[in-house]
Amino acid sequence: MSENRFFLGAAIEMSKRAEQAQEFFTALFEPDERPFFVSDSATIHDIYMDDLGIVFEKCLKYYGIRLSEHMFSKPIWQVLDFLEANRSIK
C-alpha cells in the first residue's frame, strides 16, 4: 500500500525561533491572517498579501524598528534575528 505524503518545505531555522515567530505573528497579524506553517524560505511577501504599510507601522510600534523594504524579501527567520538583535522595545 502506498502512502501519499505532501512536503511543505524545511522549517529547521523557523523551529529554532518558534517563540520569536509566535511573538512576531501575534504582534503584527490578526488571528485570521496568521500562517499555519512557515518554511525556512518563506518571506513576509509569501505570507501576507495585504497592505505592507500596516506591517511597517505595527513593527515600528511593537519592536521600535522600521523595517526597510528589502527585509520583506528576506526569509522570515532572518527578519526575526534582525528584530531580536535591534529591537528598542522589549
N, C-alpha and C positions, 0 to 999 in steps of 0.2 A: 504494500500500500504506500503510495507516495504522499508526502506531506508538503503542502504548499507553504512557502514562507515569503514574507514580504520584508525586505531590508530597507529600513528608513534612513540609515546612514550612521556613521560613527558618532558617538557622543562622549568620548573619553574626557576631553577638555571641559565640556559642559558639566559632566558628572563631578569633576573636581571642584566646580564652582556652584554647586547646587544651591547653597544658601544665598550666595550673591545673586544668582539668577532669580530665585524666588523673590528676593527683595526688589530687584530691578523690575520684574514683571508686575509685581503688586503695586509699586510706586508709580509706574509710568503708563500702565494699561488698565482699562476697565475689565472686570471679570470675564465678560464675553469676548474680549479682544486678546486674551492671553493664550499663548500657544500650548498645545498638549505635548509637543515634542519639539526640541530644538537640536539639530545636529551641530557638529563642530564647524561645519562650513556655512551655517546659516548666518545671514546678516539681518540687520533691522529691516532693510528693504524686503527681505524674504518673508518676514512675519507680520509686517504692518503695512497696510496699503492706504491708510487714511492720510490726513494732513500731518506731515512730519514736523511742522511748526509746533504742534501740540507736544510732541515728544521733546523738542528743543526746550520748550518752556517748562515742562514737568521735570526734566533733567536738571535744569538750572535751579528750580525751586527745591528739589529734593536733595541733590548732590552738591549744589553750589558750583556746577560746571556747565558751561555752554559747549555742547559738542559741536565740532566742525562737521561740515557735510561729508568729508571723506571718511569719518567714523561710521557713517551709515552703510558703507560698503565693506567694512572690516567684519570678520567673524565676531559674533556676539561675545564669545569668551574673551576676545582681545579688548572689546569695549568694556566688559566687566572689570578686567585687570586695570585698564586705564582709569576708570571711575574710582576703583578702590584705592589706587595709588595717589590720585589727585583730588579727591573729594575734600571740600572745605566744610561740609555739614555732615555730622555723624549722628 
